[in-house]
Amino acid sequence: MDIKQHPQYNANDFKYLQAKGWTTQEIIQRWDEENKMGKPPCTWDTTFAQAKLQRTCK
C-alpha cells in the first residue's frame, strides 16, 4: 500500500512520527489501530500542534 493512500495519512503526522524515529511499518501499524478505533487522522491544525511539529522536525 502506498502510505499516502492510508485513511489516516497526513503528511505532517508522517513527518513528525519519522522525526521521532518511527519506521514506516510502525506508523502504518499505529494508523491501522487508530483507524479501527474510529479515530480521525491527526491534522496538526492548531497553533500548538504546528509549534510542536516545527520543534520536532527541525
N, C-alpha and C positions, 0 to 999 in steps of 0.2 A: 504494500500500500504506500502510495505517495503520502508522506506525512501532511502535506498541505491539504489533502482530501479528508483528513480525520475530522469528525464533527466537533472536536474540542480544539482544533488548531487555531492558534492566534500567534502571529509572528513574534510579538513581544513576549508572550509567555514562553514560547520555544527558545527565544534568545536568552531570557532570564534563567530558565532551567539549565540550559547548556552552560551558561556562565557559572552556575552553582556546581557544575561538574557532572550533571546527569547525562547519561548516554541517550541516544535517540530511542533505543529499545525501552529504557526505563521511563522515558517521557510517554511513549505510546502506552505502556502498561498503566501508568498513572491516569492518563486521559481515558483509557478504556474503562477503568474503575469509576472515575468521576462521571463518565457518560452513562454507565449502568445505574448510577445512583440518581440520575436526572439533573445533575449539576450543569449549569451553563458554562461555556468557555470563560476563562479568565480574560478580561478585555484590557486591563491596565488603563482604564479611562480616567481615573481620579488623579488629582494633583499629587496626592500622597503616593499612589502607585507609580506614577511617572517618575517621581523623585527616587523611589526605591529602585526602579529599573535602571535609571541613569547611574546611581551609585554602584550597583552590582555589575553593570555591563560596561564599565569604563574602558 
